[in-house]
């Protein structure tokens, strides 16, 4: 009887494949680890860039303050304050579970300068300067050399414990402002308040031009930014006293000329319908996008005055709302009076310019008239709309726009 023996070949072949399979699994695992760590670093890079943007916005907002209205600026102190703002805001952000730390020393992670066009290439370049800078560049770093690199998950498999990540952002301030537009659902920080810009006949002295531009106003108050309170005594910035005429102050024909002649301010219908509820909402919250729909979703004064419905004598119940806004920096509108022959049935004024300031004091008299002491201030806001003119000939000393640059 013939016997058959089992051939060992197949078993030996299976044995020779095992190292290759193990090697392949290791390669796949290593690739997966590298991909996962790369995704982790990419996510950290996005977080770091977000932190850098927030820090740059905070620093740029500090580049403009009320000292510009006084004609004096201590640039070293101002830039140091801007660096502190950037470092504080950056620390409120986290990357890979750790707060972001900036080197806030001079020449560190927060740099100041201007953006200009290269004469040879025409490309925008950043030139560092610590005198009157308009751009801030923040570099946030999580790197080995600072011992804050981003920890990796598969360091034992790859042999690399941390990764280097850098986020950079630039923010520029620009005061070629001709209007405002709600930004990302955030309302414009403005009051529905109009202030008489000038008197074409040159007879009135209670106008913005006389009291503020030509420095004829009083200087009886100040504002402490640190303690957020109104102070007594001069601070180097002139004030204008706004007078609301008493309700019912019209001439014998029922026209509003008497109210206009005795007041230098008014309430404006910035989509609030001049209703008590609508005006009160804007006093506290500003101008929303829905409310500015009647102006095309934005309020722009670019070369031509804009007619706006107005009211010279608001209800007494609104004064308490204005009082609760004492000290808050807000945007307001300068206006000219529309001649009676050109006026429609409703009372209108012509908006000519946007300014910024804060209410410092409110009082009334026995006639029902109300006086508001109003002081100019400087506001930086992302709701500002810049002029389309390439030469940037328009300069608003009170309003600056913050925008990200690359």
Buried (B, 14 or more C-beta within 10 A) or exposed (E): EEEEEEEEEEEEEEEEEEEEEEEEEEEEEEEEBBEEBEEBBEBBBEBBBBBBBBBBBBBBBBBBBBBBBEEEBEBEEBBBBBBBBBBBBBBEBEBBEEEBBBBBEEEBBBBBBBBEEEEEEEEEEBEEEEEEBBBBBBBBBBBEEEEBBBBBEBBEBEEBEBBBBEBBBBBBBBBBBBBBBBBEEEBBBBBBBBBBBBBEEEEBEBBBBBBBBEEBBEBBBBBEEEEEEBEEEEBEBBBBBBBBBBBEBBEEEEEBBBBBEBBBBBBBBBBBEBEBEBBBBBBEEBBBBEBBEEBEEBBBBEEEBBBBBBBBBBEEEBBEBBEEBBBBBBBBBBBBBBEEEEBEEEBBBBBBBBBBBBBBBBEEEEEBBBBBBBBBBBBBBBBBBBBEEEEEEBEBBBBBBBBEBE
